[in-house]
Amino acid sequence: MLPVRLWDIYQRGQSMHELKDKGTFNVEEVYEEGNDAGLYDSCEPLHYETNLHKYLTGKPLNSY
């Protein structure tokens, strides 16, 4: 892990925590959706449009 990258991850985590505390952001839901999208993508052959791409662009995700 590069120190610069670690600091970036830490800052993003702090920002998400602050949004959660304000009640404007459901961190657990976002984490679960991203995790599910990644799991689906890892079990499928490589496609042009992965679940990660769909998730980031606000499109409906594929599921099992």
Residue, then its C-alpha position, 0 to 999 in steps of 0.5 A: m500500500l502506498p502511503v499517498r493512496l492510504w491517506d486518500i482512502y482514509q480521507r474518503g472514509q472520514s467523509m463517508h462517516e461524516l455524511k452518515d452522522k448527518g443522516t444524509f447517506n446510508v453507508e451500509e447500503v452503498y457498501e452492500e450494493g458495491n459488494d454485490a456488484g463486484l461479486y456478480d462481476s467476478c463470477e461472470p465472463l468479462h463484458y463491455e458493461t459490468n455491474l460496477h459500471k452500471y452501479l457507478t452510472g445509476k443503471p439497474l444491476n444484474s443479479y442472480 
